[in-house]
Amino acid sequence: MKYAIIILLSFLSLSFEAISQENNSDLRTADKIRIKEAYLLSEKFGGKIWQGWESIPFPVLFITDSAEYLIGHSKPSSDFKSTGYDPLLNTEIFSRKRVFQKNLLATFPAVNNISTVVVGNTENTGRSSISWIITLLHEHFHQYQYSDADYNKSVSELDLSGGDSTGMWMLNYPFPYENPEITEQYRQLTNAAYDAAFSSDANFRVYFEKYSTERNKYKNLLSEKDYRYFSFQIWQEGLAKHTELKFLELMAEESYETRDPEIKLLTDYISYSEQYQKLLDNIKENSKALDPGKAKRVCFYYLGALEGIILERNNPGWREKYMSRKFYIEDYFK
């Protein structure tokens, strides 16, 4: 029996090696395993982080080189055709010829006005398997944000679109990233946020006060409108990045690896504890290293991740205010 198991595992390992070499135009078994794992992690850990997470639908539009596959979607549009029931994902899958760019990692109402995670495969997005899975959870957090009944109204009241109804203003808003004075104060803020996030418990209050001071200085340099945009990006993208870290932190605390042994057969598999450390190191490095003039709004992902850590330390119950008092995270510290 032992040798039969070894032979079987060797065969599966070779099969997964072959999967990684298949043409990207198909929905491969390895792709389905990654998607399944994101669903499993969302189900097991999401509700421990965000109240009501379990009730949020998680449709995915998976993009390959030539096709798109719609998974977990309640209302496929007429251009999608059923490929049948998939026993691995436990759902019916629909497909059509590729419409979107194949390296997308985004969430928007892509099909029949339903919020959908639109994502390319690991090769086209340049992500390893575990990083790709955690990114799906980041995008599902956006579905959680968008599900709030007041989300669209609240965003509209920020008055930042400049007449753009496509939502592209969220990416292209003319924030003064290259203003030397603002950039210098941003560096002071990120340094202070870093120190507060990773200080010892004994020194946290001192570093927190320094961080609060530098944040107020940064706010005072910005116009009221620019500060609204900054606050929106921290709330929406920065705390989404922090949610990635929180998922991995919970997995590390519980020594969780996976309920699905197939994920370990992927050729680039690493443990979730390793991925937690990689993401934490990435946040530490990029929060200080990124130049706002070059990285633009991506800087706010990393500052927001630091601020999420600070929120956890200062007020562990801060998530209770997240939907009711949107965008201004300084309100959550109280």
C-alpha positions in Angstrom: 0.0 0.0 0.0 2.8 2.4 0.9 4.4 2.0 -2.5 1.1 2.4 -4.3 0.6 5.7 -2.5 4.1 6.8 -3.5 3.4 5.9 -7.1 0.1 7.8 -7.0 1.7 10.9 -5.5 4.4 10.8 -8.1 1.9 10.5 -10.9 -0.1 13.5 -9.5 3.0 15.5 -9.1 4.0 14.9 -12.7 0.4 15.7 -13.8 0.6 19.1 -12.1 4.0 19.7 -13.7 2.3 19.0 -17.0 -0.6 21.3 -16.1 1.7 24.2 -15.6 2.9 23.7 -19.2 -0.5 23.5 -20.8 -1.7 26.3 -23.1 -3.2 29.2 -21.2 -6.3 29.3 -23.4 -8.0 26.6 -21.2 -9.3 26.6 -17.7 -6.8 24.2 -16.3 -7.1 21.9 -13.3 -4.5 24.0 -11.5 -6.4 27.2 -12.1 -9.6 25.6 -10.7 -7.6 24.4 -7.6 -6.4 28.0 -6.9 -10.0 29.4 -7.3 -11.3 26.6 -5.1 -8.7 27.4 -2.4 -9.7 31.1 -2.4 -13.3 30.1 -1.9 -12.3 27.8 1.0 -10.2 30.5 2.7 -12.9 33.1 2.3 -15.5 30.7 3.9 -13.2 29.7 6.8 -11.6 33.0 7.8 -13.5 35.9 6.2 -16.3 36.1 8.9 -13.6 36.2 11.6 -12.3 39.4 10.2 -15.4 41.2 8.7 -19.0 40.9 10.0 -21.4 39.8 7.3 -18.6 38.5 5.0 -20.3 35.1 4.6 -23.4 36.6 2.9 -21.4 38.4 0.1 -21.5 36.6 -3.3 -18.0 35.8 -4.8 -18.5 35.6 -8.6 -15.2 35.4 -10.6 -14.5 36.0 -14.2 -11.4 34.1 -15.0 -9.4 35.3 -18.0 -7.1 33.1 -20.1 -5.3 34.0 -23.4 -8.4 33.4 -25.5 -11.4 32.8 -23.3 -13.2 34.0 -20.1 -14.8 31.7 -17.6 -17.6 32.8 -15.3 -17.7 31.1 -12.0 -20.2 31.5 -9.1 -22.3 34.1 -11.0 -26.0 34.2 -10.5 -27.0 35.9 -13.8 -24.6 35.2 -16.7 -25.3 37.4 -19.7 -26.5 35.8 -23.0 -23.0 35.8 -24.6 -21.8 33.2 -22.1 -22.4 29.5 -22.8 -22.5 26.8 -20.2 -19.5 24.4 -20.1 -21.4 22.2 -17.7 -21.2 21.4 -14.0 -17.7 21.3 -12.6 -17.3 18.9 -9.7 -14.0 20.5 -8.4 -15.6 23.9 -8.1 -19.0 22.5 -7.3 -20.8 24.9 -9.7 -21.8 25.3 -13.3 -19.2 27.3 -15.3 -19.9 29.5 -18.3 -17.5 30.7 -21.0 -17.1 33.2 -23.9 -14.3 34.5 -26.1 -12.0 36.9 -24.3 -13.2 40.4 -23.9 -11.0 42.0 -21.2 -7.3 42.3 -21.1 -5.7 39.1 -19.8 -3.7 40.6 -17.0 -6.5 42.2 -15.1 -6.9 42.1 -11.3 -9.9 44.2 -10.6 -13.5 44.1 -9.3 -16.3 45.8 -11.0 -19.9 45.1 -12.4 -18.4 43.2 -15.4 -21.4 40.9 -16.1 -25.0 41.9 -15.9 -24.2 44.8 -13.5 -23.1 42.3 -10.7 -19.9 43.0 -8.9 -17.4 40.5 -10.2 -13.7 39.7 -9.6 -12.1 39.9 -13.0 -8.7 38.2 -12.9 -6.1 36.8 -15.3 -4.2 33.6 -14.6 -1.0 33.4 -12.6 1.2 33.6 -15.6 -0.5 36.7 -17.1 -0.7 38.5 -13.8 2.8 37.6 -12.8 1.8 36.2 -9.4 2.8 32.9 -7.7 -0.1 30.6 -6.8 -0.4 31.5 -3.1 0.0 35.3 -3.8 -2.7 35.0 -6.5 -5.1 33.2 -4.1 -4.6 36.0 -1.5 -5.1 38.6 -4.2 -8.5 37.1 -4.9 -9.4 37.6 -1.3 -8.3 41.3 -1.6 -10.7 41.6 -4.6 -13.5 39.9 -2.7 -13.1 42.5 0.0 -13.9 45.0 -2.7 -17.1 43.1 -3.3 -17.8 43.3 0.4 -17.3 47.1 0.3 -19.5 47.5 -2.8 -22.3 45.5 -1.2 -23.0 48.2 1.3 -26.3 49.9 0.4 -24.9 53.4 0.9 -21.5 52.8 -0.8 -22.4 54.5 -4.2 -24.1 57.4 -2.5 -21.3 57.9 -0.1 -18.6 57.8 -2.9 -20.7 60.3 -5.0 -20.9 62.7 -2.0 -17.1 62.8 -2.0 -17.4 64.9 -5.2 -14.2 63.6 -6.7 -15.3 62.3 -10.1 -15.1 65.5 -12.0 -18.0 64.3 -14.1 -16.5 60.9 -14.9 -19.2 58.2 -14.7 -16.9 55.3 -15.5 -15.1 55.2 -12.2 -11.7 55.8 -13.8 -11.3 58.9 -11.6 -10.4 56.5 -8.8 -7.2 55.7 -10.7 -6.6 59.0 -12.5 -7.5 61.7 -9.9 -4.9 64.5 -10.2 -3.5 64.2 -6.7 -0.4 66.3 -6.1 2.0 63.3 -5.9 5.0 65.3 -7.1 4.6 68.3 -4.9 8.0 68.4 -3.1 6.5 69.7 0.2 3.7 67.2 0.2 6.0 64.3 -0.8 8.5 65.1 2.0 5.7 65.2 4.6 4.4 61.9 3.2 7.8 60.4 3.9 7.6 61.7 7.5 4.1 60.2 7.8 5.1 56.8 6.5 8.2 56.7 8.7 6.1 57.6 11.8 3.4 55.0 10.8 6.0 52.3 10.4 7.5 53.1 13.8 4.0 53.0 15.4 3.0 49.8 13.6 6.1 47.8 14.7 7.0 49.4 18.0 7.1 47.5 21.2 3.9 47.5 23.4 5.8 49.6 25.9 6.6 52.3 23.4 3.4 52.2 21.3 1.7 55.2 22.8 4.7 57.5 22.2 5.0 56.4 18.6 1.3 56.6 18.1 1.2 60.2 19.1 4.1 61.0 16.8 2.2 59.3 13.9 -0.9 61.2 14.7 1.0 64.5 14.6 2.6 63.7 11.3 -0.7 62.6 9.8 -2.3 65.9 10.8 0.6 67.8 9.2 0.0 65.9 6.0 -3.7 66.6 6.1 -3.1 70.3 6.6 -0.8 70.5 3.5 -3.6 69.0 1.3 -6.6 70.8 -0.1 -9.9 69.6 1.3 -10.6 67.8 -1.9 -7.2 66.1 -2.1 -7.6 64.9 1.5 -10.9 63.4 0.6 -9.2 61.4 -2.2 -6.4 60.4 0.1 -8.8 59.2 2.7 -10.9 57.3 0.2 -7.8 55.4 -1.1 -6.7 54.5 2.4 -10.2 53.3 3.2 -10.7 51.3 0.0 -7.3 50.1 -1.1 -5.1 50.4 2.0 -7.4 48.5 4.2 -7.9 45.9 1.5 -4.2 45.3 1.5 -4.4 45.1 5.3 -7.2 42.5 4.9 -4.8 40.3 2.9 -2.3 40.5 5.8 -5.1 39.7 8.3 -6.1 36.6 6.4 -2.6 35.3 6.5 -2.1 36.3 10.1 -5.1 34.2 11.1 -3.8 31.3 9.1 -0.4 31.6 10.7 -1.9 31.8 14.2 -3.9 28.6 13.6 -1.1 26.9 11.8 -3.5 26.4 9.0 -2.2 25.1 5.7 -5.1 23.9 3.7 -8.2 21.7 3.7 -7.4 20.8 0.1 -4.2 18.7 -0.3 -4.2 19.3 -4.1 -3.0 22.8 -3.5 0.3 21.4 -2.2 0.9 19.7 -5.6 1.2 23.0 -7.4 4.9 23.4 -8.5 5.3 26.8 -6.8 3.4 26.0 -3.5 4.7 27.7 -0.3 3.0 27.5 3.1 0.7 30.3 4.2 3.1 31.1 7.1 5.8 31.8 4.5 3.4 33.9 2.5 2.5 35.9 5.6 6.1 36.7 6.2 6.7 37.6 2.5 3.7 40.0 2.5 4.7 41.5 5.8 8.3 42.1 4.5 6.8 43.5 1.3 4.6 46.0 3.3 7.6 47.0 5.4 9.8 47.6 2.4 7.3 49.4 0.1 5.7 51.6 2.7 9.1 53.4 3.0 10.7 52.8 -0.5 7.9 53.8 -2.9 8.2 57.3 -4.4 4.7 58.9 -4.6 5.8 60.7 -7.8 6.4 57.4 -9.5 4.1 54.9 -7.7 1.1 57.3 -7.4 -1.9 55.9 -5.6 -0.1 52.5 -5.0 1.7 54.2 -2.2 -1.6 54.5 -0.3 -2.0 50.7 -0.4 1.1 50.3 1.7 0.5 53.3 4.0 -3.1 52.0 4.5 -1.7 48.5 5.4 0.4 50.1 8.1 -2.5 52.1 9.4 -4.5 48.9 9.6 -1.9 47.5 11.9 -2.0 50.6 14.0 -5.8 50.4 14.2 -5.6 46.9 15.4 -3.2 47.9 18.2 -5.1 51.1 19.2 -8.7 50.0 18.9 -9.3 46.3 18.1 -13.0 47.0 17.6 -12.5 49.5 14.8 -14.2 47.4 12.1 -17.6 48.1 13.7 -17.3 51.7 12.4 -16.0 50.7 8.9 -19.3 50.8 7.0 -21.2 53.3 9.1 -18.4 56.0 9.1 -16.8 55.6 5.7 -13.5 56.9 4.4 -12.0 58.8 7.3 -10.0 56.2 9.3 -8.9 58.7 12.0 -12.5 58.3 13.3 -11.8 54.6 14.0 -9.0 55.3 16.5 -11.4 56.7 19.1 
